[in-house]
């Protein structure tokens, strides 16, 4: 394993012999936490009105200079101790927090100015980060420290941190000849730029996408949708396209919309060459570091360990799930045959959503609108907070918040938190027993121009527990979502909130001595585990009854459960299709090098005998997780984490869903630990054993097979 994901932004460092080509800082580093530098100030809730692209340039220079000065001190060490070597790296989150705040603003307040400033920051950060990991002077000092007698007597979490740092140096090529190290540095920088380009292309492509409905007279099934008028033309937006695919009766319309959606990430915002270049660079990076493929490189830093083990798990689960899925697809095909009066009807990718909805109305009827009527946002959120309060011994309180235009001088009342956009809400999390302010989070609901679509949790700043040397520093994070901040919530929206609150709790309840060992540095195939576990609460009738107002009738809860199980037969296999496509692409890159990316998708699906509907599973041109986030080569982590979560959730079911003893143990062994121990050890500390897929398979009505034939295939 190595230090993972955002921990790479902890050390934006520079050796003495490689001066940066950046202007001198505008202010001295010792003023970095003053109110003049909002990106660096961790004295309280962030002051968003002072955060502008121009201010980011000033503050990032100061942070970089301060980081460089610290590393110069390490380079002068002659008698290494933990405090003057590894300890110097473990606690300074200044640059990390700057990057995180920038990431939030660039994705919620997108503009050309923010894009440019963000790209500049990440480029300079990557240069500094790479320079540190390839600093031979510091590497020798760290090796000397790690081999010292005193290192053997350190607490386990410090020894683990040292091991992670040493491994990270090696994974950055410190043992390679200078020319190959320089090439690694260039690859890292280019990959950072390409990820930004991929994301920008997709944002622009999604924003500009529209579909002309004018030629289609039959709008049966979607009559209630309001479409925009452009002269005599009736136009559908991208968010409406998904509704059309699920409800429009006209198959030609569904096919046309599905085909039009395949243009996302194409001209004029084409990601084809970006993807090809990213894949080529990743493969080159892996080979330089001695790995056969990029999948092998990233698997080395995962709970799974190797890409071979990951593929075995994926194919084992597909072996279990495929018969059920094939039966479900055949039921859909029969439904289409009956509906179209064509016994030989073929199920197409644009048919699955539509006929799944039709069939569910007959086999598992469920009134989603009636269900949502019992889930008004103003009642639901406080009651979700009450559940987490009961489980983990915390209180969650909404506090006053006010928006002020960036660059302005707002008159914010005392006790009021600034927010970056109108309507953003602010909450404090405190420990019930001690009253300690553990952290705060924001909820940014509703879509708006310049805000990236979707729902995600964004760390804003990483805190640390109190120590004899310093007071507690609270954590800060945000949930950004396109879900409505008013009105009612669907069952899917409820599950989404439980999931994202799982991420929030994982940060707020963290109590690691070294912020560098926070949960964001966990192995990628363990990072989603707590949030998916909490999401499962949203499917439980007992929990739904507690958060609803008025109470959901028992018959409606029964219908909801049956409907959820109905859709599981179709949906459970999808993450494994996605994982197999991703793993195939990164494990066997040379088979697909230089080919058109759409052709590659089709080849992978045919090679692995995936159904035609898998075309909906993992469209590469638009897949941010694979090409702009941290899931390349390890996309299986969502499915793996779901298996872990279902397995661990069995303990909550056994002792009571909100049993405080179970919650306290989960908080103590998982949520509070960050990445201070290997993920496998964290899991065993809670469950008392290694993970098993049995609980997940049982939840799907599938009997686990103890032995899978060696020649087992996907279908």
TALIN-V600977 format. One record per helix or strand of 2 or more residues. SS is the DSSP state (H for helix, E for strand). FROM is the first residue (numbers start at 1). LEN is the number of residues. Records with the same first field share a line. If there is no record, write none. Layout:
BEGIN
SS=FROM-LEN / FROM-LEN
END
This chain:
BEGIN
H=5-5 / 29-3 / 48-3 / 53-23 / 86-5 / 94-15 / 112-22 / 136-11 / 149-5 / 156-16 / 178-31 / 238-10 / 251-11 / 272-17 / 294-6 / 307-34 / 352-12 / 368-6 / 377-16 / 491-18 / 515-3 / 519-3 / 529-11 / 541-7 / 554-18 / 574-14 / 589-3 / 597-11 / 612-5 / 620-3 / 624-4 / 637-19 / 660-12 / 679-9 / 694-6
E=211-2 / 228-3 / 233-4 / 375-2 / 394-6 / 401-3 / 417-3 / 425-7 / 437-8 / 456-6 / 475-6
END
